[in-house]
Each structure stands twice: as structure tokens, then as C-alpha cells.
């Protein structure tokens, strides 16, 4: 693999980029060769490998073997030790489009019962988030491989390890896209949407605000008069966030809604008549696609400073970026190809929408300047106490990927009568 400079080539809209689209009979043949049992078994095998963020060596080795078995050339990058990022190429680079499929191998650190298949569902941590998608693209590549199709362009799979916060915030993928550019024309992040086509996402940052007064916790009656009360100061901080929320609610962001501050955790004090010496709140700031983390950091820092100066107390702010947001061209050929693929496979007219959730799509858009799409199986149960993926969803996801490749990249030649392997 020979990555190019980070500027990219952005050939997606180039009218000279000829695409030989697959005919209906060929596509029907390829779709019929997708074996859901293979996807299910690979998903089950992936789920049975523990891969909490920071512990992805074993799963990366197994997933690399799956990719190599279907004809991919795979490179391993350890930009963060112990957290491999796999970069796989399928087909040879040419004048056609290059389409990247991206998925993360890590899972949230929440306990789950052992993996099982029951009543048309595969249960287990990571089943829908997002090991099922990783298995689905492998099956698509297998079918293309056994049919010996000559792609008009090239496919890539990038599997990363540091996705799920708080353990990861996309650091490995961010560094990969900073160092390399494989001249891709579009990316499919294999999660985040099922029956919609995402054209924008909000940015997100988590924050921790700690109000600290001098001295140890003390009895209410033995605390000197005029001592700043951490809870009172923290309450004023929350009111300041609420006032800012009211301002943000007046500014509609196209396709998405409004930005916001949200406090989801607050703690102070240990006993009803003890004066605490600190109060801590934690929350999330969601911000528009055109804004950047540095702007949000400055805004919140100034709000904290104003409250701290008013009460003459120490207020400590820790704010960390989860992902910046992004917006892509609604009329991009990649967007249109995905909308058509969803329509043909799922029988649904996919609306072009913005979302407040966070995926890794923004990393690609902001680093490489290319459209990033989102599509995968339904993720309603992701991060839940019981996580599962519908087996039918795995099949339809693979069918959407195959259809999208046919429409966006295209192919020629091959064996119409390739036996199912």
C-alpha cells in the first residue's frame, strides 16, 4: 500500500471517472450468494473475543485473518501501542473510485451475558455495535472474491481500536488520517444509521466542573460565616449553563436541531449537616457541524471564570473533545448511491438527515475532505444491558453494502456461475 499525501484527490464528482454499473441480473446473482450463516458465525466468533477498549490485540488478529481469507492485503498500524488499526485493500487501484468501509473493533466496558443465538437474534456485547457490520463487509468481499470480479476502482476496510469513550475518543483513527491518505473518494462508517442517510452530525465534548473551597469538610455550625458553599456555587454554574442553553435553543442548525449543554451527574457532600469542600458535575456539550472544539473550550472556560471570580473560589474545568461534527454535500454521488441501495434492499425511502449522535464519520470528513456515509444494522440495543442484532439485519446490511459497491464503484468481468463456497 502506498498512501498519498494528506491532500487527497477528491475524484468523486469527476465526470471523467467512468463507472461501469452492474446489470440487474449480475447483482441479483451476487446478492443471492451472500450467506447469512457465514455472517452470523463470524459475528459470533468476533463477539466471543473480549475487546474492551484498550484490549483489541486478539480481535485484530482474528479479524485480519478473516480479511486475508477473502483476498485482502492487510497492514497493521500500532499508532497507539496495544491498539492495532487494520488497513485492508481489496482490488487494485485504478482510475475508478476508491470506497472505504470503516468499523471499530472495541466495545464498551459493560458486562454482558454469554453470547447466544435465539429467536432470530444474536445476543452479546458488540453484536450490533459493531461486530456484525465487520462480519457483513467480510461476507461481501468473499462473494466478490469468489466471483473474480474486476472492480472499476478499489475497496478498503479500516478497522480501528479506540472508538468507545471514555477509553477511546478516536485517537488512532485521527492519527491514521493525519499521517496517511489513500486517495479515497468516499467512506462508509458501518454504524450510526439504518434507514436514513446522514448528511451532518453534531460535534461533542465531555466536561467535568469541580468547585473547590479551602479547608476540610466541616460541621455546618462550625463553619466560619462567609465560607463559599460549593453546592451554591455549583448551582449558579448550572444556572449559567441553562441560560446558555436558552440562547442555543434560539439558533436552529439545519438538518439537526439545536446545540446544548447537558449535566448528567452531580455530587457533593457526604452528610446532611456537613459543609462540603467540593462539588462536582459532569456533562456533555453538543455543538454544530461548523463549530470546532477549540471554540467550545474557550466559551465554557469563560463561563467558569466568571462564576469563579464572582465567588472567589477555585473552579476546575476539564473538557475533552469526543469528535468534531461535519456536514457533507446532500447531492454527492455517494449519498445518492446509498439512498438508492437502501431503497432497493430495505424498501425504504431514506431521508437525508442530520444527527446528534457521534460516529467516526467526522474524522474522515474533516481530515480528508470527502463524504462519509453511515450505514449498519439497527443499533437500538447498543450500550444496553442486553445487546443484540437481528439476523435479518445482518443480511440486509451486507446486501446494502454490495448494492452500494455496484452503484458507486462498479465492476466488470467475473464468473457468473461462481459456486457458493
Secondary structure as UniProt FT lines:
FT   TURN            6..7
FT   TURN            12..13
FT   TURN            15..16
FT   HELIX           24..32
FT   HELIX           36..47
FT   TURN            53..54
FT   HELIX           57..69
FT   TURN            70..71
FT   STRAND          73..80
FT   TURN            81..82
FT   STRAND          83..90
FT   STRAND          98..104
FT   STRAND          116..118
FT   TURN            119..120
FT   STRAND          121..123
FT   TURN            125..126
FT   HELIX           127..131
FT   HELIX           132..146
FT   TURN            147..148
FT   STRAND          150..151
FT   STRAND          154..160
FT   TURN            165..167
FT   HELIX           171..179
FT   STRAND          186..189
FT   STRAND          196..201
FT   STRAND          203..212
FT   STRAND          218..219
FT   HELIX           220..222
FT   TURN            225..226
FT   HELIX           230..249
FT   TURN            254..256
FT   STRAND          260..268
FT   TURN            272..273
FT   STRAND          274..275
FT   STRAND          278..287
FT   TURN            289..290
FT   HELIX           293..311
FT   STRAND          314..323
FT   STRAND          326..327
FT   TURN            330..331
FT   HELIX           333..346
FT   STRAND          351..355
FT   HELIX           361..368
FT   STRAND          371..374
FT   TURN            380..383
FT   STRAND          388..390
FT   HELIX           391..408
FT   STRAND          411..412
FT   TURN            416..417
//
